[in-house]
Amino acid sequence: MIRVGIIGSGNVAQTQHIPAYRAYKQPVEIVAIAGRDEERTRKVADQFQIQDVYNDVPQMFLNHKLDIVSVCSPNNLHYTHVMQSLNANCHVLCEKPPAINYEQAKEMMLKAKEANRILSYNLCYRQLKEVEILKELIENGEFGKVYHIKASFLRRRGIPGWGQFTNKEIQGGGALMDIGIHVLDLALFLLNYSTVKSVLGNTYDHIGKIGGFGLMGEWNPETFSVEDSCFAQISFKDNCSVSLETSFALNMEPTKIFNLEIYGSKMGAQLQPLKLFSANDKELIDRDHSVHEQLNHQEKNIHCFLDGCFGEKNTVCTSEEGVKLQALIESIYKSAQTKTAINFDRFF
């Protein structure tokens, strides 16, 4: 029986990790859960019938020999909890982002290699059926040379009015770190994490600093210390590019935009709804490429991670990809801060 521990008892643990472990094809037992809020953690443990509760993570490892740990704690604690889990010889699935900075992500990767353990990140949109189709078509050469991807994750008024999402010290960043990271990873995933050459980024906080009420509640402008929007241009050494746009709040018509636009020498595409286009502008979607149902991509990603722990092939974000992703995010923020392009070679 595979023995799992959960670090963090918030929404992502309750709605994604715990149910996914329980639904896996092989027996998996969640034996312990740790959280800073002891009262909430006990309620979660009672709800999901998890026997042991801790507010001291090291004590959990002293009392249990675990095989797998899910790290669902705040961003600024990812490094600590991942390293503790790897030191306890556990495979680890960590929530996004990998860490607060590149150096932490790199150290986590090196520790995972040293311990011969799997360290993966829960960038679950990789498991969308649309992404699976596009990845297969690109790998089969049907797009020809993919030379540009436009990646968008935008909210009109979606600044979280709860939790610590607007606290830079805890989160490490705003829209880019929280939601933009998903479409950035998708673009890199479709490009096989091609080697980045340079990055130019801009961040803004105009709406966040004004304050207001949106789809996710009211936020306090006086404690708003992250970006509400980010725009970046990324160039790769193989002469392709990615343009990224992400926002918690933006003066636009739609409530939300989540999409990729992919441009290749033989074919183009958009992610949602999935459409493929040829050179003569004719839409190429057929029944084999249509998405008939929305899979639970969150559950599927955790199951893919478990597959990897059992030695099976999987497409979950690896520790190596996590380092590159973290370095790229750090470069975007650095470019925005210094108002200059960043040469990506400094990271490798």
Buried (B, 14 or more C-beta within 10 A) or exposed (E): EBBBBBBBBBEBBBEBBBBBBBEBEEEBBBBBBBBBEBEEBBBBBEEBEBEBBBBEBEEBBEBBEBBBBBBBBBBBBBBBBBBBBBEBEBBBBBBBBBBBBBBBBBBBBEBBEEBEBBBBBBBBBBBBBBBBBBBEBBEEEBBEEBBBBBBBBBBBBBBBBEBBBBBBEBBBBBBBBBBBBBBBBBBBBBBEBBEBBBBBBBBBBEBBEEBEEBBBEEBEBEEBBBBBBBBBBBBBEEEBBBBBBBBBBBEEEEEBBBBBBBBBEEBBBBBEEBBBBEEEEEEBBEEEBEBEEEEBBBBBBBBBBBBBBEEEEBBBBBBBBBBBBBBBBBBBBBBBEEEEBBEBEEBE
